[in-house]
Amino acid sequence: MRHCAVAGPIGSKLSDKFGCRAVTMTGGLLLCIGLALCSLATKLFHVYLALGVVAGINIYILYNSCTSVYIDRDGANAVGMSI
């Protein structure tokens, strides 16, 4: 739950500054890197670091960047499709 509190405002600010498409593409790339690092893990701590920090924060950044653009105009549909 801490990831949501940390990454939520970050995702919204990045989406306002660079646009939803750029933030989504970058977040998706970083999410893939986090999952790839998880497959290369040799210790359980590495899995926690890759999934919890790298992938976890990027999931919330992706979620918030997509919904923050459409929340004013069509909020219920934006949140429903993103889940």
C-alpha positions as a Python dict, from the first residue, in 0.01 Angstrom:
ca = {
    (1, 'M'): (0, 0, 0),
    (2, 'R'): (295, 230, 49),
    (3, 'H'): (377, 203, -319),
    (4, 'C'): (41, 355, -405),
    (5, 'A'): (96, 645, -167),
    (6, 'V'): (443, 711, -309),
    (7, 'A'): (388, 641, -677),
    (8, 'G'): (41, 792, -711),
    (9, 'P'): (144, 1157, -700),
    (10, 'I'): (456, 1082, -901),
    (11, 'G'): (255, 917, -1179),
    (12, 'S'): (5, 1201, -1189),
    (13, 'K'): (273, 1471, -1208),
    (14, 'L'): (466, 1285, -1477),
    (15, 'S'): (147, 1235, -1675),
    (16, 'D'): (66, 1606, -1655),
    (17, 'K'): (417, 1704, -1761),
    (18, 'F'): (502, 1448, -2032),
    (19, 'G'): (163, 1307, -2131),
    (20, 'C'): (-7, 977, -2068),
    (21, 'R'): (144, 798, -2365),
    (22, 'A'): (508, 871, -2278),
    (23, 'V'): (462, 780, -1912),
    (24, 'T'): (282, 457, -2002),
    (25, 'M'): (551, 350, -2247),
    (26, 'T'): (833, 428, -2004),
    (27, 'G'): (653, 263, -1714),
    (28, 'G'): (586, -47, -1920),
    (29, 'L'): (951, -70, -2016),
    (30, 'L'): (1061, -33, -1654),
    (31, 'L'): (804, -292, -1550),
    (32, 'C'): (950, -539, -1802),
    (33, 'I'): (1298, -467, -1669),
    (34, 'G'): (1180, -535, -1314),
    (35, 'L'): (1023, -865, -1414),
    (36, 'A'): (1333, -965, -1609),
    (37, 'L'): (1550, -885, -1309),
    (38, 'C'): (1324, -1106, -1101),
    (39, 'S'): (1395, -1401, -1329),
    (40, 'L'): (1768, -1350, -1278),
    (41, 'A'): (1745, -1341, -898),
    (42, 'T'): (1966, -1576, -700),
    (43, 'K'): (1835, -1487, -354),
    (44, 'L'): (1491, -1419, -215),
    (45, 'F'): (1593, -1061, -132),
    (46, 'H'): (1655, -996, -501),
    (47, 'V'): (1303, -1113, -584),
    (48, 'Y'): (1159, -881, -319),
    (49, 'L'): (1363, -593, -455),
    (50, 'A'): (1274, -657, -820),
    (51, 'L'): (903, -724, -772),
    (52, 'G'): (832, -502, -475),
    (53, 'V'): (1025, -192, -563),
    (54, 'V'): (1092, -182, -936),
    (55, 'A'): (779, -357, -1066),
    (56, 'G'): (549, -250, -783),
    (57, 'I'): (612, 121, -815),
    (58, 'N'): (581, 108, -1193),
    (59, 'I'): (244, -67, -1174),
    (60, 'Y'): (104, 220, -968),
    (61, 'I'): (266, 480, -1192),
    (62, 'L'): (102, 314, -1494),
    (63, 'Y'): (-233, 296, -1319),
    (64, 'N'): (-230, 658, -1206),
    (65, 'S'): (-95, 802, -1529),
    (66, 'C'): (-372, 641, -1733),
    (67, 'T'): (-659, 723, -1502),
    (68, 'S'): (-550, 1078, -1419),
    (69, 'V'): (-600, 1189, -1779),
    (70, 'Y'): (-958, 1065, -1809),
    (71, 'I'): (-1079, 1093, -1449),
    (72, 'D'): (-1234, 1438, -1498),
    (73, 'R'): (-1422, 1352, -1813),
    (74, 'D'): (-1522, 988, -1765),
    (75, 'G'): (-1402, 873, -1425),
    (76, 'A'): (-1605, 558, -1370),
    (77, 'N'): (-1514, 409, -1706),
    (78, 'A'): (-1145, 502, -1672),
    (79, 'V'): (-1109, 333, -1334),
    (80, 'G'): (-1319, 34, -1442),
    (81, 'M'): (-1112, -34, -1752),
    (82, 'S'): (-780, 9, -1575),
    (83, 'I'): (-863, -253, -1315),
}
